[in-house]
Amino acid sequence: MSKFRTEKVTWVQHYTDKLFSFRTTRDPSFRFENGQFAMIGLMVEGKPLLRAYSMVSANHEDFLEFYSIKVPNGPLTSRLQHLKVGDDLVVGNKPTGTLVLDSLENGPRLWLLSTGTGLAAFLSILKDPNLYEKFDKVILVHGCREVAELTYEDFITRELPEHEFLGELAREKLLYYPTVTREPFRNQGRITDLIDTHKLEADLGFPPITPANDRFMLCGSEAMLRDLKKMLEDRQFKEGSLEDPGQFVVEKAFAER
Ligand code: A2P
């Protein structure tokens, strides 16, 4: 059996000169857990050129959606940014990843901490009804340099709360905390600093985080993950896996360097 399949691009949206999203058809036999990633890409000189991308779409949706940066000389993204409706996209057959709800112990609060395109995996998770079964409150934090990079704000603050099936749960349980570091905005500062000073919890009306009450999923740049993982471990949080669920899980945002 082939290791990948070919899907057709059905939608493309550019947000800034560095960020865009696209959708493709989805073969119904392509199965995944919300929060996972797959290898996707293009045929270049007869060979597949693939990179890891988290699915933005949820596993109950009949299309695939991905969120990407554009790296000027990136082997894949310099080509991918020119995708048009009707083009082919190669999609690997083996989705995988650590950002899955079953790797976390139950607890009252789940914090989804992302920077940049690390947001992608959490968009899939936000559409998972199990998320709202498992946690009383879910807080999505998205840290970016500039306001224009706070993409999907409309989906998070308008579309999801009005969703036919998930809307009521999202309205009751989901909080959104966008934060910007390089221009004025209502929330400012790096996620690490916001946690260090307890400003994040204070702004949202929660007590300081503890391993008893708080769970974390982290997705962002390597530096952000390294710093946040250390902060959580210093505070006695335990990393979880499917075999041994814990209080946080980590995945890097897949981007070309
Ligand atoms: P900053 O502007 O202070 O560098 P990038 O585009 O470089 O991936 O950054 C996305 C966001 O992540 C930016 O707001 C950036 O803040 C922030 N960031 C970068 N490094 C870290 C880190 N080690 N911990 C937390 N946030 C970080």
Boltz pocket constraint, residues with backbone or C-beta under 6 A from the ligand:
constraints:
  - pocket:
      binder: B
      contacts: [[A, 115], [A, 116], [A, 143], [A, 144], [A, 145], [A, 179], [A, 180], [A, 181], [A, 182], [A, 189], [A, 190], [A, 191], [A, 192], [A, 221], [A, 223], [A, 224], [A, 225], [A, 227], [A, 228]]
      max_distance: 6.0
